[in-house]
């Protein structure tokens, strides 16, 4: 039986105020294309279907279309709610959907939903464990010592399941899972997920494959068959240097005496976004030149969609650095935790061969010594989807002691007063060119102020 493991769709999410719905429609179609190509039987969605507990009508429509297409493709869909979801809303119409091959578990009430499917090697038990907190569990195990311990809560929940070790067992779970006290590799904006909410990986020792959600980077936790699929899209710039993928899992025959997970093999299939998320650094002139080079096809530069260049691993921006001036490096692989997505034999599943990099979502850091006039407007002419603009000297500006004004402001003309203000903010005096520009601008402003609303001379007030 072939299973496709995805999670953290976050349908309806906005990144820096920009809707990601078009990108999500694109990547969801790609996931279905991969499922069809590899003759997948079951699609697992390990939580965070939506980005909000009360998703927008547009987000619900996107997921509805995705489920409809998945069922039409002959897939069984098994999904659980994550911490971003409302378990009650996810479970809506579950009776009707189950008849169509879509299982969305009911709100947890003391028992874990189980779905049994069969292939040529016999039954496979799928356990649908929604995102749970100790408070969701304690009342069902009054004699257990759960307290605020997430591991104890999940251990109690799964310990109450009747698991037949002679069968292949798969569990879907949406939690922060740690191995040997080590947390999974997370994006910078996910660090807040840490703390007391971690679940020890040993809780899942009875399961051949553990389909995890909650962390956005694809990786194993403790053993190869306990893994996060990661989100299908990059939802922050802290994820810019990491490739995205789906986990294609094959459940083979489980023989008597086999170790847990021995019947499982898997492959990571790269995902290619409609727009990549990248970080770019350089002077404004450099960035504008990059935009001119990036417009249209980048086939000649060897830059492929999804941060994959010339058959290299999909490490993100690092693979594009030569052509686009990006910075970064591929994912770390400490303890084999973080997976580097590779292209087998140069193939690209469900993806266009070349991405128009000028349309990517960018965080641009300018290294110019001084702030540039209308920098973002100029950047948008060549990178229309640029989202963020910073200067690399911001820290210097913030930390630099401000120059004290020793002269009496009332005795200074407008140009000198502006020059003093500029020096206090930037730390440098106006050069001759800047001073000449400021003089002309001040003259225009003073001339305009000296005229009334109808443009007639009335004298400056």
Kinemage of the C-alpha trace (Angstrom):
@kinemage 1
@onewidth
@group {chain A} dominant
@subgroup {mainchain}
@vectorlist {calphas} color= white
{ca unk a 1} P 0.000 0.000 0.000
{ca unk a 2} L 1.339 3.413 -0.991
{ca unk a 3} L 0.538 6.342 1.275
{ca unk a 4} L 1.220 10.046 0.751
{ca unk a 5} L 1.912 11.968 3.966
{ca unk a 6} L 1.310 15.738 4.055
{ca unk a 7} L 0.551 18.206 6.832
{ca unk a 8} L 0.306 21.870 7.786
{ca unk a 9} L -1.583 23.034 4.712
{ca unk a 10} L -2.623 26.213 6.563
{ca unk a 11} L -5.229 26.975 3.922
{ca unk a 12} L -6.213 30.644 4.071
{ca unk a 13} L -2.883 31.823 5.482
{ca unk a 14} L -1.602 35.282 4.673
{ca unk a 15} L 2.134 35.988 4.603
{ca unk a 16} L 3.087 39.605 5.224
{ca unk a 17} L -0.470 40.557 4.375
{ca unk a 18} L -0.506 38.677 1.052
{ca unk a 19} L -3.048 35.915 0.459
{ca unk a 20} L -1.509 32.535 -0.300
{ca unk a 21} L -4.682 30.966 -1.712
{ca unk a 22} L -3.437 30.876 -5.317
{ca unk a 23} L -0.153 29.319 -4.161
{ca unk a 24} L -2.098 26.790 -2.093
{ca unk a 25} L -4.385 25.815 -4.969
{ca unk a 26} L -1.288 25.304 -7.118
{ca unk a 27} L 0.557 23.143 -4.591
{ca unk a 28} L -2.543 21.082 -3.738
{ca unk a 29} L -2.984 20.245 -7.429
{ca unk a 30} L 0.672 19.245 -7.511
{ca unk a 31} L 0.172 16.938 -4.510
{ca unk a 32} L -2.682 15.200 -6.326
{ca unk a 33} L -0.541 14.880 -9.459
{ca unk a 34} L 2.155 13.184 -7.390
{ca unk a 35} L -0.422 10.843 -5.860
{ca unk a 36} L -1.702 9.852 -9.298
{ca unk a 37} L 1.766 9.381 -10.771
{ca unk a 38} L 2.894 7.104 -7.936
{ca unk a 39} L -0.402 5.216 -7.699
{ca unk a 40} L -1.027 6.235 -4.104
{ca unk a 41} L -3.982 4.650 -2.304
{ca unk a 42} L -4.224 6.788 0.832
{ca unk a 43} L -3.611 10.480 1.500
{ca unk a 44} L -2.753 11.375 5.102
{ca unk a 45} L -3.188 14.984 6.287
{ca unk a 46} L -1.552 15.323 9.714
{ca unk a 47} L -3.263 18.458 10.966
{ca unk a 48} L -3.470 22.225 10.452
{ca unk a 49} L -5.755 21.932 7.466
{ca unk a 50} L -6.646 25.597 7.928
{ca unk a 51} L -4.659 28.497 9.304
{ca unk a 52} L -7.465 29.617 11.623
{ca unk a 53} L -10.057 27.890 13.768
{ca unk a 54} L -12.691 29.927 11.884
{ca unk a 55} L -11.466 29.726 8.275
{ca unk a 56} L -12.704 32.105 5.598
{ca unk a 57} L -15.267 31.008 3.028
{ca unk a 58} L -12.542 31.075 0.360
{ca unk a 59} L -10.308 28.762 2.416
{ca unk a 60} L -13.149 26.284 2.933
{ca unk a 61} L -13.859 26.347 -0.807
{ca unk a 62} L -10.212 25.531 -1.589
{ca unk a 63} L -10.199 22.533 0.764
{ca unk a 64} L -13.591 21.367 -0.520
{ca unk a 65} L -12.280 21.386 -4.096
{ca unk a 66} L -9.152 19.527 -2.997
{ca unk a 67} L -11.155 16.779 -1.268
{ca unk a 68} L -13.486 16.509 -4.256
{ca unk a 69} L -10.566 16.052 -6.656
{ca unk a 70} L -8.849 13.589 -4.297
{ca unk a 71} L -11.941 11.397 -4.099
{ca unk a 72} L -12.378 11.611 -7.883
{ca unk a 73} L -8.796 10.345 -8.209
{ca unk a 74} L -9.680 7.287 -6.120
{ca unk a 75} L -7.819 8.322 -2.961
{ca unk a 76} L -8.874 7.497 0.570
{ca unk a 77} L -8.302 10.657 2.597
{ca unk a 78} L -7.554 10.443 6.324
{ca unk a 79} L -7.111 13.770 8.117
{ca unk a 80} L -6.850 15.063 11.673
{ca unk a 81} L -7.268 18.557 13.147
{ca unk a 82} L -4.152 20.420 14.271
{ca unk a 83} L -3.727 23.157 16.833
{ca unk a 84} L -4.725 25.789 14.250
{ca unk a 85} L -7.970 23.959 13.453
{ca unk a 86} L -11.305 23.705 15.198
{ca unk a 87} L -11.860 19.984 15.828
{ca unk a 88} L -15.627 20.564 15.700
{ca unk a 89} L -15.476 22.287 12.309
{ca unk a 90} L -13.089 19.705 10.854
{ca unk a 91} L -15.477 16.947 11.935
{ca unk a 92} L -18.474 18.594 10.215
{ca unk a 93} L -20.449 16.188 7.986
{ca unk a 94} L -18.088 13.345 8.871
{ca unk a 95} L -20.820 10.732 8.378
{ca unk a 96} L -21.473 11.853 4.805
{ca unk a 97} L -17.822 12.269 3.981
{ca unk a 98} L -16.917 8.821 5.302
{ca unk a 99} L -19.210 7.314 2.655
{ca unk a 100} L -17.102 9.107 0.038
{ca unk a 101} L -13.826 7.786 1.410
{ca unk a 102} L -12.889 10.852 3.488
{ca unk a 103} L -12.387 10.296 7.212
{ca unk a 104} L -12.287 13.339 9.492
{ca unk a 105} L -12.368 12.091 13.099
{ca unk a 106} L -14.903 13.257 15.672
{ca unk a 107} L -13.852 15.435 18.590
{ca unk a 108} L -11.819 13.328 21.028
{ca unk a 109} L -14.114 11.778 23.658
{ca unk a 110} L -11.888 9.154 25.221
{ca unk a 111} L -11.208 6.943 22.201
{ca unk a 112} L -9.031 7.296 19.095
{ca unk a 113} L -10.713 6.880 15.721
{ca unk a 114} L -9.429 3.825 13.851
{ca unk a 115} L -9.728 3.085 10.136
{ca unk a 116} L -8.778 -0.332 8.751
{ca unk a 117} L -7.815 -0.699 5.100
{ca unk a 118} L -6.510 -3.748 3.279
{ca unk a 119} L -4.031 -4.555 0.532
{ca unk a 120} L -2.436 -7.741 -0.771
{ca unk a 121} L -0.484 -8.143 2.487
{ca unk a 122} L -3.516 -7.877 4.743
{ca unk a 123} L -4.975 -5.144 6.950
{ca unk a 124} L -3.425 -1.783 7.830
{ca unk a 125} L -4.713 0.002 10.932
{ca unk a 126} L -4.737 3.813 10.722
{ca unk a 127} L -5.136 5.619 14.045
{ca unk a 128} L -6.364 9.216 13.784
{ca unk a 129} L -5.084 11.097 16.813
{ca unk a 130} L -6.083 14.795 16.821
{ca unk a 131} L -4.045 17.524 18.454
{ca unk a 132} L -4.507 17.081 22.202
{ca unk a 133} L -3.572 18.938 25.367
{ca unk a 134} L -3.446 17.320 28.818
{ca unk a 135} L -6.647 19.165 29.700
{ca unk a 136} L -8.432 17.387 26.830
{ca unk a 137} L -7.407 14.023 28.260
{ca unk a 138} L -7.431 14.161 32.076
{ca unk a 139} L -11.173 13.715 32.575
{ca unk a 140} L -11.133 10.467 30.601
{ca unk a 141} L -8.340 9.005 32.753
{ca unk a 142} L -9.182 10.114 36.300
{ca unk a 143} L -6.840 7.538 37.829
{ca unk a 144} L -3.862 8.519 35.677
{ca unk a 145} L -1.100 10.867 36.792
{ca unk a 146} L -1.269 13.197 33.838
{ca unk a 147} L -1.149 16.681 35.275
{ca unk a 148} L 0.234 19.051 32.621
{ca unk a 149} L 2.523 16.436 31.075
{ca unk a 150} L 1.902 16.081 27.329
{ca unk a 151} L 3.849 12.812 27.134
{ca unk a 152} L 1.805 11.304 29.967
{ca unk a 153} L -1.431 12.450 28.311
{ca unk a 154} L -0.576 10.926 24.925
{ca unk a 155} L 0.776 7.774 26.559
{ca unk a 156} L -2.554 7.314 28.342
{ca unk a 157} L -4.538 7.929 25.149
{ca unk a 158} L -2.544 5.495 23.010
{ca unk a 159} L -2.229 2.984 25.847
{ca unk a 160} L -6.007 2.683 25.809
{ca unk a 161} L -5.930 1.621 22.139
{ca unk a 162} L -6.035 -2.092 21.376
{ca unk a 163} L -3.112 -2.362 18.977
{ca unk a 164} L -2.531 -5.653 17.177
{ca unk a 165} L 1.227 -5.861 16.606
{ca unk a 166} L 0.680 -8.555 13.997
{ca unk a 167} L -0.852 -5.912 11.753
{ca unk a 168} L 0.748 -2.842 10.249
{ca unk a 169} L -0.118 0.200 12.337
{ca unk a 170} L 0.042 3.844 11.262
{ca unk a 171} L -0.796 6.798 13.502
{ca unk a 172} L -1.471 10.406 12.517
{ca unk a 173} L -0.467 12.869 15.216
{ca unk a 174} L -0.070 16.636 15.432
{ca unk a 175} L 2.269 17.393 18.344
{ca unk a 176} L 5.749 18.698 19.100
{ca unk a 177} L 7.682 15.420 19.302
{ca unk a 178} L 11.174 15.214 20.775
{ca unk a 179} L 13.756 12.432 20.736
{ca unk a 180} L 16.256 11.918 23.563
{ca unk a 181} L 15.520 15.410 24.808
{ca unk a 182} L 16.281 17.008 21.423
{ca unk a 183} L 13.590 19.114 19.773
{ca unk a 184} L 12.976 18.888 16.015
{ca unk a 185} L 14.593 21.401 13.689
{ca unk a 186} L 12.230 24.353 13.426
{ca unk a 187} L 12.002 27.663 11.615
{ca unk a 188} L 12.740 30.756 13.695
{ca unk a 189} L 9.082 31.683 14.020
{ca unk a 190} L 8.239 28.162 15.261
{ca unk a 191} L 10.532 28.226 18.293
{ca unk a 192} L 7.604 29.403 20.373
{ca unk a 193} L 6.164 25.910 19.884
{ca unk a 194} L 8.685 24.631 22.447
{ca unk a 195} L 8.354 24.531 26.203
{ca unk a 196} L 6.262 22.072 28.186
{ca unk a 197} L 4.181 20.874 25.223
{ca unk a 198} L 6.664 18.330 23.887
{ca unk a 199} L 5.818 14.632 23.541
{ca unk a 200} L 8.587 12.048 23.813
{ca unk a 201} L 8.968 9.908 20.700
{ca unk a 202} L 8.777 6.705 22.783
{ca unk a 203} L 5.031 7.338 23.101
{ca unk a 204} L 4.718 6.063 19.512
{ca unk a 205} L 6.851 2.922 19.874
{ca unk a 206} L 3.986 0.596 18.917
{ca unk a 207} L 3.467 2.120 15.453
{ca unk a 208} L 5.202 1.128 12.241
{ca unk a 209} L 4.828 4.594 10.761
{ca unk a 210} L 4.108 7.851 12.587
{ca unk a 211} L 2.783 10.616 10.324
{ca unk a 212} L 3.513 13.826 12.189
{ca unk a 213} L 2.355 17.386 11.688
{ca unk a 214} L 3.041 20.659 13.539
{ca unk a 215} L 6.647 21.394 12.451
{ca unk a 216} L 7.206 22.891 9.009
{ca unk a 217} L 10.527 21.276 8.073
{ca unk a 218} L 10.584 17.694 6.728
{ca unk a 219} L 12.566 15.493 9.113
{ca unk a 220} L 12.731 12.268 11.073
{ca unk a 221} L 12.403 12.145 14.853
{ca unk a 222} L 14.371 9.384 16.551
{ca unk a 223} L 13.848 6.798 13.809
{ca unk a 224} L 13.237 6.976 10.074
{ca unk a 225} L 9.610 5.902 10.352
{ca unk a 226} L 8.657 8.713 12.725
{ca unk a 227} L 8.662 11.862 10.647
{ca unk a 228} L 7.302 15.282 9.944
{ca unk a 229} L 6.297 15.801 6.339
{ca unk a 230} L 6.655 19.557 6.787
{ca unk a 231} L 4.398 22.210 5.296
{ca unk a 232} L 4.004 22.122 1.492
{ca unk a 233} L 4.843 25.825 1.209
{ca unk a 234} L 7.272 28.203 2.892
{ca unk a 235} L 5.187 30.344 5.196
{ca unk a 236} L 7.931 32.606 6.540
{ca unk a 237} L 11.311 33.939 5.484
{ca unk a 238} L 12.962 31.828 8.170
{ca unk a 239} L 12.061 28.850 5.942
{ca unk a 240} L 13.583 30.414 2.820
{ca unk a 241} L 16.643 28.143 2.630
{ca unk a 242} L 14.764 24.855 3.096
{ca unk a 243} L 13.215 22.740 0.363
{ca unk a 244} L 9.666 21.398 0.657
{ca unk a 245} L 8.463 17.885 -0.072
{ca unk a 246} L 5.847 15.221 0.562
{ca unk a 247} L 6.618 11.802 2.040
{ca unk a 248} L 5.739 8.866 -0.194
{ca unk a 249} L 5.429 5.883 2.159
{ca unk a 250} L 5.137 2.256 1.092
{ca unk a 251} L 3.777 -0.291 3.566
{ca unk a 252} L 5.121 -3.698 2.638
{ca unk a 253} L 4.538 -7.101 4.150
{ca unk a 254} L 4.926 -7.415 7.917
{ca unk a 255} L 6.345 -10.811 8.791
{ca unk a 256} L 6.247 -12.501 12.200
{ca unk a 257} L 9.201 -11.332 14.278
{ca unk a 258} L 9.779 -8.159 12.257
{ca unk a 259} L 10.787 -5.072 14.226
{ca unk a 260} L 8.387 -2.141 14.383
{ca unk a 261} L 8.687 -0.136 11.163
{ca unk a 262} L 10.660 -2.790 9.285
{ca unk a 263} L 7.835 -3.125 6.751
{ca unk a 264} L 8.006 0.587 5.869
{ca unk a 265} L 9.994 2.323 3.139
{ca unk a 266} L 9.706 5.933 2.058
{ca unk a 267} L 10.828 8.518 -0.450
{ca unk a 268} L 10.723 12.312 -0.323
{ca unk a 269} L 9.165 13.888 -3.409
{ca unk a 270} L 10.147 17.571 -3.931
{ca unk a 271} L 7.406 20.157 -4.246
{ca unk a 272} L 7.793 23.097 -6.621
{ca unk a 273} L 5.967 26.293 -5.573
{ca unk a 274} L 4.197 28.766 -7.786
{ca unk a 275} L 6.339 31.447 -6.117
{ca unk a 276} L 9.402 30.620 -4.061
{ca unk a 277} L 10.229 32.486 -0.837
{ca unk a 278} L 13.752 33.901 -0.887
{ca unk a 279} L 16.058 36.327 0.853
{ca unk a 280} L 18.191 38.615 -1.304
{ca unk a 281} L 20.974 40.958 -0.190
{ca unk a 282} L 22.882 43.691 -1.997
{ca unk a 283} L 22.849 47.345 -2.933
{ca unk a 284} L 19.747 48.737 -4.592
{ca unk a 285} L 21.605 48.823 -7.910
{ca unk a 286} L 22.584 45.164 -7.499
{ca unk a 287} L 19.015 44.131 -6.640
{ca unk a 288} L 17.573 45.981 -9.635
{ca unk a 289} L 20.141 44.286 -11.876
{ca unk a 290} L 19.167 40.905 -10.404
{ca unk a 291} L 15.539 41.664 -11.188
{ca unk a 292} L 16.345 42.516 -14.786
{ca unk a 293} L 18.270 39.227 -15.127
{ca unk a 294} L 15.542 37.227 -13.387
{ca unk a 295} L 12.606 38.454 -15.454
{ca unk a 296} L 11.197 35.783 -17.724
{ca unk a 297} L 12.770 32.346 -17.921
{ca unk a 298} L 15.915 31.484 -15.989
{ca unk a 299} L 16.676 28.349 -17.954
{ca unk a 300} L 19.997 29.737 -19.159
{ca unk a 301} L 21.006 30.399 -15.550
{ca unk a 302} L 20.137 26.842 -14.545
{ca unk a 303} L 17.692 27.971 -11.853
{ca unk a 304} L 14.845 25.531 -11.441
{ca unk a 305} L 11.638 25.968 -9.507
{ca unk a 306} L 11.649 25.290 -5.804
{ca unk a 307} L 15.238 26.306 -5.215
{ca unk a 308} L 16.677 23.371 -7.163
{ca unk a 309} L 19.600 24.202 -9.438
{ca unk a 310} L 21.286 21.887 -11.929
{ca unk a 311} L 20.117 18.702 -10.192
{ca unk a 312} L 21.436 19.723 -6.768
{ca unk a 313} L 19.560 19.166 -3.536
{ca unk a 314} L 16.645 21.483 -2.876
{ca unk a 315} L 18.399 23.406 -0.151
{ca unk a 316} L 16.608 26.641 -1.073
{ca unk a 317} L 18.364 29.937 -1.649
{ca unk a 318} L 21.868 28.533 -1.391
{ca unk a 319} L 21.459 26.711 -4.685
{ca unk a 320} L 20.477 29.959 -6.395
{ca unk a 321} L 23.153 32.180 -4.903
{ca unk a 322} L 25.279 32.356 -8.036
{ca unk a 323} L 22.449 33.445 -10.294
{ca unk a 324} L 20.351 35.554 -7.965
{ca unk a 325} L 22.577 36.770 -5.178
{ca unk a 326} L 20.640 34.896 -2.490
{ca unk a 327} L 22.224 33.793 0.750
{ca unk a 328} L 21.846 30.808 3.049
{ca unk a 329} L 22.628 27.164 3.264
{ca unk a 330} L 20.908 23.818 3.060
{ca unk a 331} L 19.256 22.180 6.066
{ca unk a 332} L 21.340 20.730 8.837
{ca unk a 333} L 21.350 16.974 9.265
{ca unk a 334} L 22.259 16.524 12.917
{ca unk a 335} L 21.348 12.964 13.945
{ca unk a 336} L 19.836 12.621 10.492
{ca unk a 337} L 16.946 14.721 11.732
{ca unk a 338} L 16.462 17.268 8.970
{ca unk a 339} L 15.896 15.822 5.525
{ca unk a 340} L 17.555 17.317 2.457
{ca unk a 341} L 15.195 16.797 -0.471
{ca unk a 342} L 16.971 15.487 -3.551
{ca unk a 343} L 15.981 15.056 -7.161
{ca unk a 344} L 16.249 11.449 -8.158
{ca unk a 345} L 17.828 11.187 -11.627
{ca unk a 346} L 17.026 14.817 -12.327
{ca unk a 347} L 13.274 14.174 -12.323
{ca unk a 348} L 10.718 16.763 -11.250
{ca unk a 349} L 7.366 15.437 -10.051
{ca unk a 350} L 4.340 17.510 -11.017
{ca unk a 351} L 6.445 20.641 -11.530
{ca unk a 352} L 7.185 23.104 -14.266
{ca unk a 353} L 10.800 22.865 -15.367
{ca unk a 354} L 11.724 26.498 -14.803
{ca unk a 355} L 10.432 29.113 -12.377
{ca unk a 356} L 10.199 32.825 -13.181
{ca unk a 357} L 12.252 34.006 -10.212
{ca unk a 358} L 11.231 37.629 -10.730
{ca unk a 359} L 7.790 36.677 -9.369
{ca unk a 360} L 9.102 35.186 -6.106
{ca unk a 361} L 8.252 36.440 -2.637
{ca unk a 362} L 11.337 38.301 -1.455
{ca unk a 363} L 12.818 39.715 1.702
{ca unk a 364} L 15.388 42.176 0.440
{ca unk a 365} L 18.199 43.538 2.602
{ca unk a 366} L 19.905 46.550 1.079
{ca unk a 367} L 23.544 47.153 1.911
{ca unk a 368} L 23.602 50.770 0.710
{ca unk a 369} L 25.282 53.145 3.125
{ca unk a 370} L 22.298 55.503 3.044
{ca unk a 371} L 18.551 54.901 2.699
{ca unk a 372} L 17.495 54.945 -0.949
{ca unk a 373} L 14.722 57.175 -2.225
{ca unk a 374} L 11.582 55.186 -3.229
{ca unk a 375} L 13.562 51.938 -2.957
{ca unk a 376} L 10.542 49.623 -2.617
{ca unk a 377} L 8.726 51.252 -5.528
{ca unk a 378} L 11.775 50.729 -7.737
{ca unk a 379} L 12.164 47.137 -6.553
{ca unk a 380} L 8.496 46.395 -7.300
{ca unk a 381} L 9.125 47.345 -10.922
{ca unk a 382} L 11.375 44.276 -11.299
{ca unk a 383} L 10.231 42.117 -8.349
{ca unk a 384} L 6.464 42.799 -8.108
{ca unk a 385} L 5.988 40.341 -5.226
{ca unk a 386} L 8.770 41.650 -2.979
{ca unk a 387} L 7.346 41.633 0.551
{ca unk a 388} L 9.924 43.081 2.931
{ca unk a 389} L 12.728 45.629 2.738
{ca unk a 390} L 15.463 46.116 5.330
{ca unk a 391} L 18.862 47.756 5.512
{ca unk a 392} L 21.811 45.872 6.925
{ca unk a 393} L 22.922 48.957 8.878
{ca unk a 394} L 19.734 49.212 10.928
{ca unk a 395} L 21.446 47.815 14.028
{ca unk a 396} L 24.277 50.309 13.620
{ca unk a 397} L 21.789 53.144 13.349
{ca unk a 398} L 19.859 52.030 16.420
{ca unk a 399} L 22.943 51.448 18.549
{ca unk a 400} L 24.825 54.625 17.529
{ca unk a 401} L 24.589 57.448 20.092
{ca unk a 402} L 22.715 60.349 18.540
{ca unk a 403} L 24.655 63.519 17.807
{ca unk a 404} L 23.727 66.283 20.215
{ca unk a 405} L 22.590 69.565 18.683
{ca unk a 406} L 24.717 72.327 20.197
{ca unk a 407} L 23.451 75.302 18.186
{ca unk a 408} L 20.185 77.138 18.884
{ca unk a 409} L 17.602 75.735 16.407
{ca unk a 410} L 15.907 79.122 16.142
{ca unk a 411} L 19.142 80.615 14.805
{ca unk a 412} L 19.573 77.977 12.070
{ca unk a 413} L 18.155 78.129 8.566
{ca unk a 414} L 16.041 75.218 7.283
{ca unk a 415} L 18.877 73.543 5.383
{ca unk a 416} L 21.231 73.566 8.371
{ca unk a 417} L 18.470 72.328 10.660
{ca unk a 418} L 17.701 69.459 8.277
{ca unk a 419} L 21.425 68.685 7.996
{ca unk a 420} L 21.712 68.462 11.775
{ca unk a 421} L 18.677 66.167 11.936
{ca unk a 422} L 20.093 63.937 9.184
{ca unk a 423} L 23.433 63.625 10.975
{ca unk a 424} L 21.728 62.752 14.264
{ca unk a 425} L 19.806 59.923 12.597
{ca unk a 426} L 22.374 58.524 10.166
{ca unk a 427} L 25.665 59.443 11.803
{ca unk a 428} L 27.075 61.114 8.683
{ca unk a 429} L 26.910 64.690 7.436
{ca unk a 430} L 25.191 65.503 4.155
{ca unk a 431} L 27.604 65.298 1.259
{ca unk a 432} L 27.641 67.994 -1.434
{ca unk a 433} L 25.213 66.158 -3.715
{ca unk a 434} L 22.757 65.481 -0.900
{ca unk a 435} L 23.036 69.045 0.355
{ca unk a 436} L 22.311 70.405 -3.130
{ca unk a 437} L 19.285 68.128 -3.493
{ca unk a 438} L 17.980 69.142 -0.068
{ca unk a 439} L 18.461 72.843 -0.880
{ca unk a 440} L 16.361 72.554 -4.055
{ca unk a 441} L 13.672 70.533 -2.282
{ca unk a 442} L 13.449 73.001 0.624
{ca unk a 443} L 13.182 75.914 -1.842
{ca unk a 444} L 10.265 74.194 -3.598
{ca unk a 445} L 8.506 73.504 -0.299
{ca unk a 446} L 8.970 77.071 0.920
{ca unk a 447} L 7.776 78.433 -2.414
{ca unk a 448} L 4.655 76.256 -2.245
{ca unk a 449} L 3.975 77.305 1.353
{ca unk a 450} L 4.197 80.956 0.366
{ca unk a 451} L 1.227 80.598 -1.974
{ca unk a 452} L -2.429 80.264 -1.151
{ca unk a 453} L -4.673 77.378 -2.197
{ca unk a 454} L -5.381 79.048 -5.556
{ca unk a 455} L -1.667 79.472 -6.278
{ca unk a 456} L -1.676 83.241 -5.774
{ca unk a 457} L 1.008 84.991 -3.716
{ca unk a 458} L -0.318 85.641 -0.195
{ca unk a 459} L 2.870 85.740 1.800
{ca unk a 460} L 4.206 83.019 4.024
{ca unk a 461} L 2.650 82.770 7.435
